[in-house]
């Protein structure tokens, strides 16, 4: 670690599919040519050949396991960091301190991400900067995202003394109704917000079927257990993060945080025109220039 006072709160490696794919790649590019060469030039018995093949397979697997096992992602009370061992004499490290984090995000960008449930995690130091910190192929991303954001919102003096995660502490269990009421009142207390409505399962179904496919963040939001929709005018504060994510030539619309709500995996999003029209029917005092925003979280 860069600082011996860091307390490690969470550690994870890349998804195991990374290890499997690298192992299969090694078999195709190294083991099969070796097997063909040995078959053509060797006068050894078939038993000896099989033993050599098996030993060679084990060597290739351990070679890939060595690098996978020594590449990890850490969350401490001071920073998030990644350490990647990508060669016998090659190592890559990157970190960003919580005090410098402006916002975080995560995304799935292709079919394999959904098939194997691995994600890309981002963090950056300002709303105008490119992503300063990125780690790919992260398993159990919602747990990681929750941990990072819960630590991020803590005052610096509380982070200094943090030595374990909240899951280790016993807390009073709130009912779903109490949580909904509490967060509803919190949203209504924000000066820019005019009206708030709780979305039903039928509302979520409508949004899922009618939202613009490229608007990834709405789909992430409506997956949450509790989803509110609220209205605001042009005076509403800027989003916690950029609502457009550009990486190389690809553009997506990611879910972003909503710092006023601190429930697990809170995200917010803005519906497009057609779904905005549907949501507008829930409000009595919606002006022509008012916008609707979704905010969702898990209990």
N, C-alpha and C positions, 0 to 999 in steps of 0.2 A: 504494500500500500504506500501511497505517497505521504501519508501522515499517520504516525503510529497511534494517534488518538482516535482515529476513525473506528467506529463500531460497526461491524458488518451486520446488517439487518436482513439482507436477502441475497441469495446467490443462485444463479441459474446458468445453464449452458445452452448452446443452440439446440434446436430440436434434434432428436435422435435420427430423424430422416436424413440429416446432413451427414452423419456418420455412415449410414447405410449406403447413401448415394456415392459418397467418396470411395467406400469399399468396393462397390460394384464397378465404379470407374477404374479402380486399380486392377480389378480382375480382367476387365475387357482390354485394357491398354498394356498390361504387364504380364499377368499370369497366363492368359491364353497364348500369346506368342511364345512365352517360355515353355508352355506345355507342348506346343507343336514342335519347337526346336528340340526339346528333350526326346520326344517320340521319334524324331527322324534320325538323330545321331546317337542315341543311347542304346547300349547292348545290355542294360541292366534288366533284371527280372521285373515282371509286372508289379509284384509286391513292393519292391524297392521304389519303383516309379510312383506308385500310389502314395507311399510314405513321403517321398520328396514333394509331390504335388500338395499334400495336406500341410506339410511344414511350410511350404511357400505361401499357401492361402492364409495360414495363421500369421505369418510374418506381415503380409499385406494388411490383414485386419488390425494387428497390433500397431502397425505404423500409422494407420488412420486414427485408431483409438487414442494413440498418444497425443496427437495434435488436438483432437476433439475434446479430450479430457482436460487439457491444459489451456483451453480457450473458454472464458467464462465472462459473465456479466454480473457486476456487483452493485448493490445499493447499500450505502453506509449512511450514517447520520449527517455526513458532510457533503457527499458527492455521489454521482452515479458514474460508473466506469466500465470499460470493457478491456479485456486483455486477450489477444488472439495470437496463438502460436501457429504460424503458417509455414514453418520450415524448420529444419534442424538448427539452423543458425539465424533464424528470422523470427521476430516477435513484434507485434503491433499493440500499442496501448493508447487509449483515449479516455478522457474524463471531462465532466462539467460539474462545477459546484452548485449546490442548490441555491445559493445566494445569487448566482448568475443566471439561473433558469428563468426565462420569460414565459414559456409555455411548452406543452408536450402534446404529442399526438401519436396515433398508431393507425396502421392501414393494412388491408389485404389487397393485393393488386392483380392476382391471377388465379386460375383454377386450382393450381397445386397448393396455394395458400389455404384455400377452403377445404381441399381434400385431406390435407395433413394437419390443418389447424396450426399453422405457424404464421407469424406476423412480423411487421417491421415497426420498430419503435423510434420516435424522433424526439429531440429536445433542442431548443435554441435559446439564445441569450437576448434576443430582441425581436420585436414584431416585424422589423424590416430586413432582418438577416436571413440568409439561407439556413437550413438546419445545421447547427453546429455539432450535433451528436446524433449518430444513427447506428442502430444495431439491427441486423436482419435475422430472420428465421427464429424468432423468440417464441417458445411455447408458453401457454397459460398467460397471455398478454394482459387480460383484464385484471388479474391479480397484481401483476407488475405495475400496470398503469395506476391502479388504486393505491398501492404502496408509495409510489413516487409522488403522486399528487397529495396524499395525506401528509407526507413529510415536507413537501414543498411549501404548504400553506402555514406550517408552524413558524412562530417567531424564532429568530436565530438562537436565542438563549435556550429555548426548549429543545432545538435540534442538537445543541452541544451536549446535552445530558441524556439524549435518547439512546437507550441500549437494547431495546426490544420492540417488536411490533405490537400493535393493538390487539391482535388475535390472542396474545398471551395474557391479556388482562380481562377480568370479569366485568362486564358492563350490564346495566339494566336493559332488559329487552323491551323495546318499544313495539306497540302494535302497529299494524299497517295503517290503520285509521289515524293514529296519533302522528305518524310520520307524514302522511299526506296533509293533514291539517297544519302541522308545523311548517312544512316547506311551502304550502300555499300562502300562509301568512307572511312568510319571509319574502316570497316573490311580490306580494301585494305591498310590502313595505318599501320596495325599491322605487325611488321617486320617478323613474322614467316609465315604469310599467303602468298601464292603464287598466287592463282586465286580464284575468287568469282563468283558464278552464282545464279540468282534468280530462284526458282523453280515455275513451273506453276501448275495449278490444275491437269493436266494430270500426271505430275511428282509425285505429292502427292498421286494420285490414284494408281500409280504403286507401290510406296513404301508401301502404306497401304495393297495392295494385295499380296506383295511379301516379306515383311520384316519378319524376324524370330519372332514368336509369343511372345517369352519370352522377347524380346527387347522392354520393355515398353516405354523406353524413346523416341525412334523414333516415336511411335504413339502419344505421348504427344506433340512432337515438330511439327509434320505435321498438327496438329489441329490448329496451330496458323495462323493468317491472312497473315503474311509475313514470308516466309521461305527461307533462303539462304543456299547454300552449298559452302564450301570453302575447299581448299586443303592446306596441310602443310607437312613438312618433319619431321624427328625424333627430330629436335631441338625445336619443339613447346612446350610451357609451359605446366605444369601439369593442369589437369582439376580442376575447382573450387571446386569440391567435388568428393568423391569416386564414380566411375561409377558402383560399385556393392554394393547393399544394402542387408545386412544379418541381419535378425531378427529371432532369434531362429533357426529353421531348414530350413527356407524358404529363397531363394535367388531371388532377382529381380534386374532389371536394370533400375533405376529411371532416370527421367530427372534431369539435374543439371543446375545451373545458368551459365551465361557467362558474367562476370563483365564488359567487354568492351562495351556491349550494355545495356543501362538502360531503354529500353522501357518496357511497362507493361508486366508482366508475361513472361519475356525472359527465354527460356530454350535452352539447346544444347544437342546434342546426336551424337553418332557414328553409322552409318549403318553397318550391317553385310556384309559378303563377296558378296553375290549375288546382293544386292542393291548397294553396293559399285561399282561393275562392271557397273551397269546401269548408275550411276552418273558420273563415270569416262569418259563417252563419251562426257560430256559437257566441258571438259578441254583439251587444246591443249598441255600443257607442264607438264602433269602428269608423274612423274617418277615412276618406279616400286615399290619403297618403300614408296611413298607418301600415306597419308591417307586422307579421306574425313570426314568432320564434318558438321552436320546440326545445324543451329541456327535459332530459330523462335521466333516471338513476335507478340503481338496484337497491334492494332492502337487505 
